[in-house]
Amino acid sequence: MEDSPVASALNGFIEMRSWLWWLSITFYGIGDVLTTATTQVAGPVAEGSPVVGWAAASYGLWGLVGLKLAAFGVAYAVWCSVDHPHNVGVPLALSVLGVGLTTWNLVVISAVFSG
């Protein structure tokens, strides 16, 4: 890989690849499922995603878990099909998305319980 700022940044993410997968499992997988389930139990909170709303209404927690497993399956298939080192974008995207979703859900939960 050439010596450029982009290549240097990509190398940093490549070195963190395993950590990014664990971060994505923690936040996108576990954190989002738990906080989404909590918002469904906590009160009158509408789910933003129609697919997640349908899965939660139809199958409860298992619907959420099933969707996450399917999402991770697709993400892993994409990760396997994209050339190294560019496939590091898959766990990076899931990590960023997971932190954002979990944080948003925590904000919603705190608003429901505080007022």
C-alpha positions as CSV (number, residue, x, y, z in Angstrom):
1,M,0.0,0.0,0.0
2,E,1.3,3.4,-0.8
3,D,2.5,5.9,1.8
4,S,-0.3,8.4,2.2
5,P,-2.5,9.7,5.0
6,V,-5.4,7.5,3.8
7,A,-3.2,4.5,3.7
8,S,-1.9,5.3,7.2
9,A,-5.4,5.6,8.6
10,L,-6.5,2.4,6.9
11,N,-3.4,0.6,8.4
12,G,-4.5,1.8,11.9
13,F,-8.0,0.3,11.3
14,I,-6.6,-2.9,10.0
15,E,-4.5,-3.4,13.1
16,M,-7.8,-2.9,15.1
17,R,-9.8,-5.3,13.0
18,S,-10.4,-7.9,15.8
19,W,-11.2,-5.1,18.2
20,L,-13.7,-3.6,15.8
21,W,-15.5,-6.9,15.4
22,W,-15.9,-7.2,19.2
23,L,-17.0,-3.5,19.3
24,S,-19.7,-4.2,16.7
25,I,-20.9,-7.3,18.5
26,T,-21.0,-5.4,21.8
27,F,-22.8,-2.3,20.5
28,Y,-24.7,-3.3,17.3
29,G,-25.5,-6.8,18.5
30,I,-26.0,-6.8,22.2
31,G,-26.3,-3.1,23.1
32,D,-28.9,-2.3,20.4
33,V,-31.0,-5.4,21.1
34,L,-31.1,-4.8,24.9
35,T,-31.8,-1.0,24.6
36,T,-34.4,-1.6,21.8
37,A,-36.1,-4.3,23.9
38,T,-36.1,-1.9,26.9
39,T,-37.7,0.9,24.8
40,Q,-40.4,-1.5,23.8
41,V,-41.1,-2.4,27.5
42,A,-40.5,1.1,28.9
43,G,-43.6,2.7,27.5
44,P,-45.1,4.5,24.5
45,V,-42.0,4.5,22.3
46,A,-42.5,4.0,18.6
47,E,-39.9,1.9,16.8
48,G,-38.2,3.9,14.0
49,S,-37.6,0.9,11.7
50,P,-40.7,-0.8,10.3
51,V,-38.9,-4.1,10.0
52,V,-37.6,-4.0,13.6
53,G,-41.1,-2.9,14.8
54,W,-42.7,-5.8,13.0
55,A,-40.1,-8.3,14.3
56,A,-40.5,-7.0,17.9
57,A,-44.3,-7.0,17.7
58,S,-44.5,-10.4,16.1
59,Y,-41.7,-12.3,17.9
60,G,-40.6,-10.1,20.8
61,L,-37.0,-10.3,21.8
62,W,-36.4,-13.4,19.6
63,G,-37.4,-11.3,16.6
64,L,-34.8,-8.7,17.4
65,V,-32.1,-11.3,18.0
66,G,-33.0,-13.0,14.7
67,L,-32.7,-9.8,12.8
68,K,-29.3,-9.1,14.4
69,L,-28.1,-12.6,13.5
70,A,-29.3,-12.1,9.9
71,A,-27.5,-8.7,9.7
72,F,-24.3,-10.2,11.1
73,G,-24.6,-13.0,8.6
74,V,-24.9,-10.5,5.7
75,A,-22.1,-8.4,7.1
76,Y,-19.8,-11.4,7.4
77,A,-20.6,-12.5,3.8
78,V,-19.7,-8.9,2.6
79,W,-16.6,-9.0,4.7
80,C,-15.5,-12.3,3.1
81,S,-16.3,-11.1,-0.4
82,V,-14.4,-7.7,-0.2
83,D,-10.7,-7.7,-0.6
84,H,-8.4,-7.2,2.3
85,P,-7.6,-4.6,3.6
86,H,-10.8,-2.8,2.4
87,N,-13.0,-5.3,4.2
88,V,-12.2,-3.6,7.5
89,G,-14.9,-1.1,6.6
90,V,-17.5,-3.8,7.5
91,P,-16.8,-4.1,11.2
92,L,-16.0,-0.3,11.3
93,A,-19.4,0.5,9.9
94,L,-21.2,-1.9,12.3
95,S,-19.3,-0.5,15.2
96,V,-20.2,3.1,14.4
97,L,-23.8,2.2,13.7
98,G,-24.0,0.2,16.9
99,V,-22.6,2.9,19.1
100,G,-25.0,5.4,17.5
101,L,-28.1,3.2,17.8
102,T,-27.3,2.2,21.4
103,T,-26.6,5.8,22.4
104,W,-29.8,7.0,20.8
105,N,-31.8,4.3,22.5
106,L,-30.3,5.2,25.8
107,V,-31.3,8.9,25.2
108,V,-34.8,7.7,24.5
109,I,-34.9,5.5,27.6
110,S,-33.6,8.3,29.8
111,A,-36.3,10.7,28.4
112,V,-39.1,8.1,29.0
113,F,-38.0,7.4,32.6
114,S,-37.2,11.0,33.5
115,G,-40.4,12.5,32.3
